[in-house]
Amino acid sequence: MKESILHYVWQNKLFSLQNLTTTDEERVEVVDVGRINTDAGPDFFNAKIKIADTIWAGNVEIHTHSSDWNKHNHQLDKAYDSVILHVVSTVDTEIFRTDGTKIPQLELKFPDFIAHNYEQLCSQQKWIPCADKIHLIPAIFIQSWKNALLAERLEQKMNAIEVLLKDNNQHWEEAFYITLARSFGFGINNQAFESLAKSLPVSILGKHKDQLFQLEALLFGQSGLLCLDELDEYATSLKKEYDFLQSKYGLTPIKKSEWKLLRLRPDNFPHVRIAQFAALVHSSSKLFSKIVGNPDIEYIQQLFSCETSFYWNTHYLFAHESVLNVKRLGKLSVNGIIVNTVVPFLFCYASQKKNDELKDKTLQILERIPAERNSIVSNWKNLDLKVENAFDSQALLQLKKQYCDERKCLRCRIGHKVLTLE
């Protein structure tokens, strides 16, 4: 018997509450199982247990065998003197506190099917542990869990945003600009874009927002991609402009080596993404303020539907001409940026300002964007789970990465239902 299942059974009261007795035949009534402790010390804090005619308030320790108490040297640790009940699967010895007083013990009994289901989940090698049984869980229950998962995912992203805000003196536009730039890396170049944005304050870009050429000069210059051996006439003019602006603002570019091009489609080359980012800055000053003022999906999508300068219609790289192709951000790319950057920032802003109306509008944005297209979403669909929009797909991404991949079935509401299936 694994200790983790005993924790789970105790925490969720999945054992019979009737006719409980200690190993000394004293009647036990569990008033409160206590609060689980994830740090050092007893497993559950602030429990209330009635033993015989006395109600005890204190902590509960759980082991598979009584003798584990001594193996872990708890009999020598004063931190465990507060234990009022030792809960075990098998009693094989008496146990004592540091002062020699005896601790009551309860041998925990629960239905065999719970242990059987748990062992099945632990041994499964499928895409998710409960793949064979998830179809038995009511859809309305899964939807409720998805609501909680999405909130959890947004809270995690909010934590990162709050750190960025702190680093930027609570300047929302600056923090949004850095995160937005990172999203233009579309995975492989996220870190390089973030480094670029941090090396070039939005306040400097703001001074040149009316001149797309100067914005490109600043961004390409700071990116380290204006290499002397790869410059044509247009790139040379950008380099000349950048050299002047670099001296004016005392800028230090990032290293060219931060960027990755290997196995990228041409549309995702960093040169194209930087040109698109420059076009966005050019067309939308104080972008975050505009989005807060009008959190409508069509309006936000329109803000991102900007075109690069004409040069990039026939280039993916400097000095390499290509077939004419307007480099506008595609709808899938725009939606990805909205889901992963705009929505978390709006939700964080609404939370800090205690604006419930804005929170609701932010969630409505996710409901109006199609679900992401990736292998995780496809596999959930193969299990007949409803994935109708980005609200659903974001929740299910959280479920897969934070629970299924980590085998945290005991902390998952679906796992809980599966464990209790008879």
Secondary structure by P-SEA (a helix, b strand, c coil): ccaaaaaaaaaaccccccccccccccbbbbcccccccccccccccbbbbbccccccbbbbbbccccccccccccccccccccccccccccccbbbbcccbbbbbbbbccccaaaaaaaaaaaacccccccccccccccaaaaaaaaaaaaaaaaaaaaaaaaaaaaaacccaaaaaaaaaaaaaccccaaaaaaaaaaaccaaaaaaccccaaaaaaaaaaaacccccccccaaaaaaaaaaaaaaaaaccccccccccccccccccccaaaaaaaaaaaaaaccaaaaaaaacccaaaaaaaaccccccccccccccccccccccccccaaaaaaaaaccaaaaaaaaaaaaccaaaaaaaaaaaaaccccccaaaaaaaaaccccccaaaaaaaaaaaacccccccccccaaaaaaaacc
